[in-house]
């Protein structure tokens, strides 16, 4: 059977590429070894947000009296039901991809796919039976998995990765989380919120190290105030799992300490799923664990493309989707707008949420810009006060000479929703004064964006 496009992998890069290819009139097949939707829908973005929503509802219920509401009896978190709900949400989303594939006449081939020469893909099913399909164009979109450190080998029981953390059979009383990027911080926050004693260890000086330093330090204070233990500029040297508890030797700025926990969660990044794809046999160039591609996402083998976590671009679901669309539109002979990697939003779904786009204040200064910085705290927001969500702020960084919005950083309720406005603003090259004069509805959290812009130019009203 021959196709115009065969996509190996059905995560947010692969399934979006497949649907767009079908929309453009191509005959499409998707090869998937496990569940449609990939890691994002099944073991990443979606189930994680389900867990975090349960934690948020639990927190609301525990503090219902702050809103004038009385709840009789003890409020408890049922860990097993919380996890079961998240799995149900993930399953529903995966079935949604099945529907979209059927709607768009996309053929799904279950099995492990690999390159089998020019224009050919070999698929091995769960029984070990192999078959070969032809394709004018092949898109590799196999995603990534949890990175293992040599001194922190994952056994899936006592030392786990994010996948096991989403589906533990019972709630651990204590957990050591290694790595405080989005994955580590979100899971640390969830487990801490439902009652697990959590220690978060970060090698770099700040948690959420990709965020603006002010955002990172703000969230560290929030975590510590809530009772979570946070160790920065620290590293887990080794873990002894022979006893009933894991015993970790941790190097800190003040010397070595030993920490005990039921479970150690390794959240130190991801590694691309390159193994078994037939890359070397087919001359596909790989560098530093990533596939090399050109501006159209074509690899060194003509007709073979790679997107998402397989290539050296931000490992984010929305980036993979954008790359999949751009790749397919190029294949179709269109002239797609290239993905603007300088304008990719980043989001962390803790409470309060953290979101950003563009340069941090430090990066802007180091790049030589003369800048104007405007900040508006949610303590001055009527909507935030009414919602009981006064933690956080909006911080905007402008080029003082041209008025260009260089970066935006939000900590607060709905930050991950509000950041989209600033992505569009940067995309349209809106200036600070244009943002100030764009009337925002009242009362909303988004008013803080207009106020932060006004603060940068000395025109702020409400602080």
Protein Blocks (a to p, Z undefined) as FASTA:
>chain_A
ZZfbdcedjbfklmmmmmmmmmnopacddddfbbghijmlmmmmmmmmmmmmmmmmmmmm
mmmmmnopacedjddddfklmmmmmmmmmmmmmmmmmmmmmmnopacdedddddebehia
cdddfkopacddddfbdcddebpaddddfklccehlmmccfklmmmcfbdcfbdcdehja
fklmmmmmmmmmnopacddddfbfbehklbcfklmmmmmmmmmmnopacdehiacfbdcf
kbmbdcdddddfkbccddddfbdcddebccddfehnlmmmnopaceehiacddfkopafb
ehiacehjlbccdddfklmmmmmmmmmmmmnopacddddfklcccddfbdcddddehjdf
klmmmnopacddddddfklpmklmmnopagccddddddfknopafbdcdedehklmmmmm
mmmmmmnopafklmmmmccddddfklmmmmmmmmmnopafkZZ
